[in-house]
């Protein structure tokens, strides 16, 4: 009998026991150990392993490993070397007599199996999909021959089934990890939402019912309309809606409709193409386009003209825009939140606001009561603003209002709402000489000099407006800093502001360095 024929007989003798060993268990470690024992006398290998490529984690995972001495040790996983490529296996099995010729495999095994010198590697493929490899290795060079390669090749289909099961187990474990991670992220989001709501209700306890409504619908896509007097906190509620929405990570575009001239509203809405008109030097996206994927907040929507209302309604209906000077229809996807201090229903009756637009906006209206109707909010809001003023002006000690001032505040009607409260407290802090007994200075009243202003004069300054009081304060700070802006002893540090922000503020208030030049 010829030698090659005798090899074929050996293959057939070992093939059935090997197949039975491979299929004896759904556990890859057990199957590999059993088939290794069956083939050991014929292959004379020092060990064997099975690995798969985990696409989700982009790593090579060793799912089974066994050694000649019967001991096996987990090899874990390794990230494939990005700069190297594995040798191409053309006929299912690669017989590598010197591992240094396969730098990819040498790098992969360098930490877990550094003594490998040669190997037989069976590439596992199923329906044109690469599953992984089965490898019998030796600690000696040129260990394997053609007959052994042919035997391993004949076991391809059985090993493919084993490798496929192992891959499915890894993917299932990955899915469990992803589910666990997703649950963790959901818990984090839930806790974050609760923290936002708790902070909001702590400052405005009277708005609990409104907050509950916001929580309920903020995660939906319905348009929301926030109603209330000027300064009552509509924008704060809008910010909460955006932060609790599914679009929180998307753009948040704000437009004050009352601040845009009628001639410019189209450009703000739709943007323009380069060259669309004389000053169109560059392309510009409108607010609808910029808000795509996020939230668009139209403040003072009641100030829009009827013509602008028609264009807004068309965008809400068709979800497309065309830039000025352009021809392309651009799809837009945004969540609309609007606010106004006006009575839109009355405006609709008078023909100044379109009924069809009102129907779209008024699906879920939120009315924010004025501060005079929210007595329980006054103290929490006061504490919030006082803490913010401490931080803003670098005041180390707590800010405490006098008992008489608290009584006056509770009895005051606050026509300017929360905005007036904030400005009143800032004016009172800046003009107070005792931070533990601050007297509230309402608009139009005279106040004493604060500590930072005492360097200007010991005389009382009559504050005609809040802006005038701010000007006196910054003049005093500049005087104390001897005209210096930056540095640890500069006016910016004394006022707790960034130097550039302070310079902009001084310019806006008209404070000049000549007016505060220190005396020599």
GUKE-184925 format. One line per field, with one value per residue (C-alpha): residue number from 0; residue in three letters; x, y, z. Coordinates in steps of 0.2 Angstrom, whole numbers, plus 5000, padded with zeros to 4 digits. Example, Ala and Ser with C-alpha at 12.3 -4.5 7.8 and 13.67 -1.06 7.14 Angstrom:
<bamars>
n <- 0,1;
res <- ALA,SER;
X <- 5062,5068;
Y <- 4978,4995;
Z <- 5039,5036;
</bamars>
This chain:
<bamars>
n <- 0,1,2,3,4,5,6,7,8,9,10,11,12,13,14,15,16,17,18,19,20,21,22,23,24,25,26,27,28,29,30,31,32,33,34,35,36,37,38,39,40,41,42,43,44,45,46,47,48,49,50,51,52,53,54,55,56,57,58,59,60,61,62,63,64,65,66,67,68,69,70,71,72,73,74,75,76,77,78,79,80,81,82,83,84,85,86,87,88,89,90,91,92,93,94,95,96,97,98,99,100,101,102,103,104,105,106,107,108,109,110,111,112,113,114,115,116,117,118,119,120,121,122,123,124,125,126,127,128,129,130,131,132,133,134,135,136,137,138,139,140,141,142,143,144,145,146,147,148,149,150,151,152,153,154,155,156,157,158,159,160,161,162,163,164,165,166,167,168,169,170,171,172,173,174,175,176,177,178,179,180,181,182,183,184,185,186,187,188,189,190,191,192,193,194,195,196,197,198,199,200,201,202,203,204,205,206,207,208,209,210,211,212,213,214,215,216,217,218,219,220,221,222,223,224,225,226,227,228,229,230,231,232,233,234,235,236,237,238,239,240,241,242,243,244,245,246,247,248,249,250,251,252,253,254,255,256,257,258,259,260,261,262,263,264,265,266,267,268,269,270,271,272,273,274,275,276,277,278,279,280,281,282,283,284,285,286,287,288,289,290,291,292,293,294,295,296,297,298,299,300,301,302,303,304,305,306,307,308,309,310,311,312,313,314,315,316,317,318,319,320,321,322,323,324,325,326,327,328,329,330,331,332,333,334,335,336,337,338,339,340,341,342,343,344,345,346,347,348,349,350,351,352,353,354,355,356,357,358,359,360,361,362,363,364,365,366,367,368,369,370,371,372,373,374,375,376,377,378,379,380,381,382,383,384,385,386,387,388,389,390,391,392,393,394,395,396,397,398,399,400,401,402,403,404,405,406,407,408,409,410,411,412,413,414,415,416,417,418,419,420,421,422,423,424,425,426,427,428,429,430,431,432,433,434,435,436,437,438,439,440,441,442,443,444,445,446,447,448,449,450,451,452,453,454,455,456,457,458,459,460,461,462,463,464,465,466,467,468,469,470,471,472,473,474,475,476,477,478,479,480,481,482,483,484,485,486,487,488,489,490,491,492,493,494,495,496,497,498,499,500,501,502,503,504,505,506,507,508,509,510,511,512,513,514,515,516,517,518,519;
res <- UNK,UNK,UNK,UNK,UNK,UNK,UNK,UNK,UNK,UNK,UNK,UNK,UNK,UNK,UNK,UNK,UNK,UNK,UNK,UNK,UNK,UNK,UNK,UNK,UNK,UNK,UNK,UNK,UNK,UNK,UNK,UNK,UNK,UNK,UNK,UNK,UNK,UNK,UNK,UNK,UNK,UNK,UNK,UNK,UNK,UNK,UNK,UNK,UNK,UNK,UNK,UNK,UNK,UNK,UNK,UNK,UNK,UNK,UNK,UNK,UNK,UNK,UNK,UNK,UNK,UNK,UNK,UNK,UNK,UNK,UNK,UNK,UNK,UNK,UNK,UNK,UNK,UNK,UNK,UNK,UNK,UNK,UNK,UNK,UNK,UNK,UNK,UNK,UNK,UNK,UNK,UNK,UNK,UNK,UNK,UNK,UNK,UNK,UNK,UNK,UNK,UNK,UNK,UNK,UNK,UNK,UNK,UNK,UNK,UNK,UNK,UNK,UNK,UNK,UNK,UNK,UNK,UNK,UNK,UNK,UNK,UNK,UNK,UNK,UNK,UNK,UNK,UNK,UNK,UNK,UNK,UNK,UNK,UNK,UNK,UNK,UNK,UNK,UNK,UNK,UNK,UNK,UNK,UNK,UNK,UNK,UNK,UNK,UNK,UNK,UNK,UNK,UNK,UNK,UNK,UNK,UNK,UNK,UNK,UNK,UNK,UNK,UNK,UNK,UNK,UNK,UNK,UNK,UNK,UNK,UNK,UNK,UNK,UNK,UNK,UNK,UNK,UNK,UNK,UNK,UNK,UNK,UNK,UNK,UNK,UNK,UNK,UNK,UNK,UNK,UNK,UNK,UNK,UNK,UNK,UNK,UNK,UNK,UNK,UNK,UNK,UNK,UNK,UNK,UNK,UNK,UNK,UNK,UNK,UNK,UNK,UNK,UNK,UNK,UNK,UNK,UNK,UNK,UNK,UNK,UNK,UNK,UNK,UNK,UNK,UNK,UNK,UNK,UNK,UNK,UNK,UNK,UNK,UNK,UNK,UNK,UNK,UNK,UNK,UNK,UNK,UNK,UNK,UNK,UNK,UNK,UNK,UNK,UNK,UNK,UNK,UNK,UNK,UNK,UNK,UNK,UNK,UNK,UNK,UNK,UNK,UNK,UNK,UNK,UNK,UNK,UNK,UNK,UNK,UNK,UNK,UNK,UNK,UNK,UNK,UNK,UNK,UNK,UNK,UNK,UNK,UNK,UNK,UNK,UNK,UNK,UNK,UNK,UNK,UNK,UNK,UNK,UNK,UNK,UNK,UNK,UNK,UNK,UNK,UNK,UNK,UNK,UNK,UNK,UNK,UNK,UNK,UNK,UNK,UNK,UNK,UNK,UNK,UNK,UNK,UNK,UNK,UNK,UNK,UNK,UNK,UNK,UNK,UNK,UNK,UNK,UNK,UNK,UNK,UNK,UNK,UNK,UNK,UNK,UNK,UNK,UNK,UNK,UNK,UNK,UNK,UNK,UNK,UNK,UNK,UNK,UNK,UNK,UNK,UNK,UNK,UNK,UNK,UNK,UNK,UNK,UNK,UNK,UNK,UNK,UNK,UNK,UNK,UNK,UNK,UNK,UNK,UNK,UNK,UNK,UNK,UNK,UNK,UNK,UNK,UNK,UNK,UNK,UNK,UNK,UNK,UNK,UNK,UNK,UNK,UNK,UNK,UNK,UNK,UNK,UNK,UNK,UNK,UNK,UNK,UNK,UNK,UNK,UNK,UNK,UNK,UNK,UNK,UNK,UNK,UNK,UNK,UNK,UNK,UNK,UNK,UNK,UNK,UNK,UNK,UNK,UNK,UNK,UNK,UNK,UNK,UNK,UNK,UNK,UNK,UNK,UNK,UNK,UNK,UNK,UNK,UNK,UNK,UNK,UNK,UNK,UNK,UNK,UNK,UNK,UNK,UNK,UNK,UNK,UNK,UNK,UNK,UNK,UNK,UNK,UNK,UNK,UNK,UNK,UNK,UNK,UNK,UNK,UNK,UNK,UNK,UNK,UNK,UNK,UNK,UNK,UNK,UNK,UNK,UNK,UNK,UNK,UNK,UNK,UNK,UNK,UNK,UNK,UNK,UNK,UNK,UNK,UNK,UNK,UNK,UNK,UNK,UNK,UNK,UNK,UNK,UNK,UNK,UNK,UNK,UNK,UNK,UNK,UNK,UNK,UNK,UNK,UNK,UNK,UNK,UNK,UNK,UNK,UNK,UNK,UNK,UNK,UNK,UNK,UNK,UNK,UNK,UNK,UNK,UNK;
X <- 5000,5007,5011,4998,4984,4989,4987,4970,4965,4972,4961,4946,4950,4951,4938,4922,4929,4935,4917,4909,4921,4917,4899,4899,4895,4889,4903,4917,4930,4924,4923,4940,4948,4939,4944,4962,4963,4957,4969,4984,4994,4992,4995,5008,5003,5007,4990,4975,4963,4948,4945,4932,4931,4919,4913,4904,4919,4932,4942,4948,4940,4948,4933,4942,4960,4968,4986,4995,4997,4978,4978,4969,4970,4959,4967,4954,4953,4965,4963,4969,4985,4979,4995,4996,4986,4984,4990,4978,4971,4967,4962,4954,4969,4986,5001,5014,5031,5038,5027,5038,5032,5015,5018,4999,4997,5013,5008,4991,4999,5014,5007,4996,5006,5023,5031,5022,5033,5022,5004,4990,4976,4958,4949,4930,4918,4899,4889,4903,4904,4921,4917,4935,4949,4953,4972,4983,5000,5018,5032,5044,5047,5040,5030,5015,5014,5002,4992,4988,4983,4971,4963,4960,4952,4940,4934,4929,4910,4910,4922,4911,4896,4906,4913,4896,4888,4903,4901,4882,4886,4898,4885,4872,4883,4887,4868,4866,4880,4871,4855,4863,4872,4856,4847,4861,4860,4841,4843,4856,4844,4829,4840,4845,4827,4822,4836,4831,4813,4818,4828,4815,4801,4812,4813,4795,4785,4768,4772,4771,4756,4764,4780,4770,4762,4779,4786,4772,4773,4791,4796,4783,4784,4769,4771,4770,4763,4769,4758,4761,4765,4782,4795,4785,4798,4791,4809,4814,4799,4804,4822,4815,4804,4820,4831,4818,4814,4821,4829,4839,4856,4851,4852,4841,4838,4829,4821,4813,4799,4796,4814,4815,4809,4796,4808,4820,4809,4810,4829,4828,4816,4823,4841,4848,4860,4876,4872,4854,4855,4868,4874,4873,4891,4889,4876,4865,4854,4837,4831,4820,4836,4847,4835,4834,4835,4832,4820,4815,4809,4799,4798,4784,4776,4761,4772,4772,4763,4749,4761,4774,4761,4756,4774,4777,4761,4767,4783,4774,4763,4775,4791,4802,4810,4818,4832,4830,4838,4837,4827,4831,4817,4826,4817,4817,4813,4811,4800,4792,4790,4782,4779,4769,4762,4748,4730,4731,4713,4707,4719,4712,4694,4701,4709,4727,4732,4727,4715,4723,4740,4733,4725,4742,4751,4737,4737,4746,4746,4755,4750,4763,4755,4762,4773,4759,4749,4764,4767,4775,4788,4795,4806,4814,4817,4824,4836,4841,4845,4854,4866,4869,4873,4886,4894,4893,4901,4913,4904,4910,4897,4879,4866,4852,4837,4830,4814,4805,4811,4804,4787,4788,4792,4778,4765,4772,4763,4778,4772,4788,4787,4802,4813,4809,4813,4830,4834,4828,4838,4854,4851,4848,4864,4875,4869,4869,4882,4877,4875,4867,4853,4850,4836,4827,4827,4813,4813,4815,4820,4836,4849,4865,4882,4888,4905,4913,4906,4912,4928,4919,4910,4902,4887,4871,4868,4851,4848,4836,4838,4846,4858,4864,4867,4877,4887,4891,4896,4908,4916,4919,4927,4938,4943,4947,4958,4966,4960,4967,4956,4966,4976,4972,4970,4961,4943,4938,4944,4935,4919,4920,4919,4930,4941,4933,4916,4920,4927,4911,4900,4910,4908,4889,4887,4898,4911,4927,4944,4946,4931,4939,4957,4965,4971,4990;
Y <- 5000,5017,5030,5042,5029,5024,5042,5043,5027,5036,5051,5041,5031,5047,5057,5049,5049,5067,5072,5063,5072,5089,5087,5079,5095,5113,5119,5124,5121,5103,5099,5106,5096,5079,5081,5086,5070,5060,5068,5070,5055,5059,5078,5078,5096,5105,5113,5120,5135,5142,5161,5171,5189,5200,5213,5223,5225,5224,5211,5193,5182,5165,5154,5138,5132,5116,5109,5093,5090,5091,5108,5123,5141,5155,5166,5181,5193,5204,5219,5214,5224,5238,5239,5221,5209,5190,5178,5173,5156,5150,5131,5132,5127,5136,5126,5139,5131,5147,5159,5174,5173,5177,5193,5196,5179,5181,5198,5191,5176,5186,5189,5173,5160,5167,5150,5145,5142,5133,5129,5122,5135,5130,5146,5144,5150,5148,5155,5167,5173,5172,5165,5163,5150,5133,5131,5117,5124,5117,5124,5118,5124,5114,5102,5099,5090,5089,5073,5082,5098,5087,5079,5096,5102,5087,5093,5110,5108,5101,5114,5128,5122,5122,5140,5146,5141,5149,5165,5166,5163,5178,5189,5184,5189,5206,5209,5205,5218,5230,5228,5230,5246,5253,5250,5259,5274,5274,5275,5290,5299,5296,5303,5318,5322,5320,5332,5345,5344,5344,5360,5368,5364,5369,5387,5388,5376,5384,5378,5359,5356,5364,5355,5338,5343,5347,5331,5322,5329,5335,5319,5320,5330,5340,5359,5368,5386,5395,5410,5423,5441,5448,5443,5429,5415,5409,5406,5396,5384,5383,5378,5365,5358,5357,5349,5335,5332,5318,5332,5338,5334,5343,5361,5373,5389,5404,5418,5434,5437,5455,5460,5456,5469,5463,5466,5454,5440,5430,5430,5424,5411,5404,5410,5414,5408,5417,5431,5431,5450,5464,5460,5441,5438,5420,5407,5408,5395,5401,5396,5382,5374,5377,5369,5353,5338,5349,5362,5379,5392,5407,5420,5433,5424,5436,5449,5441,5449,5439,5437,5429,5418,5411,5407,5399,5388,5382,5376,5367,5359,5354,5352,5359,5376,5385,5398,5415,5415,5396,5383,5367,5361,5357,5345,5351,5342,5352,5353,5370,5378,5396,5409,5425,5438,5442,5434,5425,5419,5438,5442,5428,5435,5453,5445,5449,5431,5416,5403,5389,5393,5395,5378,5370,5380,5378,5359,5360,5377,5381,5397,5404,5414,5431,5432,5441,5425,5414,5420,5404,5406,5422,5416,5401,5413,5426,5413,5407,5425,5430,5415,5419,5437,5430,5421,5434,5448,5437,5440,5428,5430,5425,5438,5441,5453,5463,5457,5473,5470,5453,5459,5473,5460,5449,5463,5470,5467,5464,5471,5466,5448,5438,5449,5464,5453,5448,5466,5473,5461,5465,5483,5481,5470,5483,5497,5488,5493,5477,5460,5453,5466,5471,5483,5480,5495,5495,5504,5523,5523,5529,5517,5518,5514,5496,5491,5491,5508,5516,5521,5534,5544,5542,5552,5544,5541,5543,5529,5535,5518,5501,5505,5521,5511,5498,5512,5519,5502,5498,5516,5512,5495,5503,5517,5503,5494,5510,5508,5491,5478,5461,5453,5446,5464,5471,5476,5460,5449,5461,5460,5442,5444,5439,5454,5454,5453,5468,5478,5475,5480,5496,5500,5497,5508,5522,5520,5528,5526,5545,5546,5534,5539,5538,5553,5555;
Z <- 5000,4995,5009,5003,5003,5021,5026,5019,5029,5045,5041,5039,5055,5065,5056,5064,5082,5080,5074,5088,5100,5093,5094,5111,5120,5117,5128,5116,5130,5133,5114,5111,5125,5119,5101,5106,5115,5100,5088,5100,5094,5076,5077,5091,5096,5112,5113,5104,5105,5097,5095,5087,5081,5091,5079,5093,5104,5089,5099,5096,5110,5115,5118,5122,5125,5130,5133,5130,5149,5151,5159,5151,5155,5149,5136,5137,5123,5114,5102,5084,5079,5067,5058,5053,5043,5045,5032,5019,5021,5004,5007,5024,5033,5035,5040,5046,5050,5058,5067,5063,5045,5052,5062,5065,5074,5082,5089,5095,5104,5111,5128,5131,5121,5118,5116,5100,5085,5072,5070,5060,5058,5052,5046,5051,5038,5036,5022,5017,5035,5044,5062,5069,5069,5077,5079,5085,5089,5094,5103,5090,5072,5057,5067,5055,5039,5024,5030,5047,5037,5027,5042,5050,5034,5034,5051,5045,5045,5063,5069,5061,5071,5087,5083,5078,5094,5104,5094,5098,5116,5115,5106,5119,5133,5124,5123,5141,5145,5133,5141,5158,5152,5144,5160,5169,5157,5159,5178,5176,5164,5176,5191,5181,5176,5194,5200,5187,5192,5211,5209,5199,5212,5226,5219,5213,5224,5218,5201,5205,5195,5180,5183,5183,5166,5159,5165,5156,5139,5138,5131,5117,5101,5103,5102,5118,5122,5138,5143,5156,5160,5156,5168,5177,5172,5155,5148,5163,5161,5142,5147,5158,5144,5133,5146,5150,5131,5120,5110,5125,5116,5100,5096,5106,5095,5102,5093,5100,5088,5095,5092,5073,5061,5048,5034,5042,5048,5032,5033,5051,5047,5031,5030,5012,4999,4995,4983,4986,4989,4990,5007,5006,5007,5014,5015,5031,5038,5046,5063,5057,5049,5063,5075,5065,5077,5092,5099,5092,5105,5098,5111,5110,5096,5098,5090,5073,5059,5050,5035,5046,5054,5037,5033,5051,5049,5032,5039,5053,5041,5027,5037,5023,5020,5005,5009,5001,4984,4984,4975,4985,4997,5014,5026,5044,5060,5076,5091,5093,5110,5110,5123,5124,5137,5125,5125,5109,5109,5111,5097,5086,5089,5083,5068,5073,5076,5064,5072,5062,5070,5087,5086,5082,5096,5109,5110,5127,5134,5151,5160,5172,5186,5190,5206,5215,5214,5220,5238,5243,5229,5235,5249,5239,5224,5236,5243,5226,5219,5235,5233,5215,5220,5233,5219,5206,5218,5228,5244,5257,5271,5269,5263,5275,5272,5287,5294,5289,5271,5271,5276,5263,5250,5255,5254,5237,5221,5210,5194,5186,5192,5195,5184,5195,5211,5204,5200,5216,5226,5216,5219,5238,5240,5231,5241,5258,5271,5281,5273,5288,5288,5270,5267,5251,5240,5228,5211,5213,5231,5238,5246,5256,5250,5249,5256,5238,5235,5251,5243,5231,5245,5262,5255,5250,5231,5225,5212,5198,5189,5191,5177,5186,5202,5192,5185,5202,5208,5194,5195,5214,5210,5197,5209,5222,5209,5204,5186,5184,5176,5176,5189,5207,5213,5197,5195,5187,5202,5214,5205,5201,5182,5167,5162,5144,5152,5163,5149,5139,5154,5157,5139,5139,5155,5148,5162,5157,5165,5165,5177,5189,5187,5205,5213,5214;
</bamars>
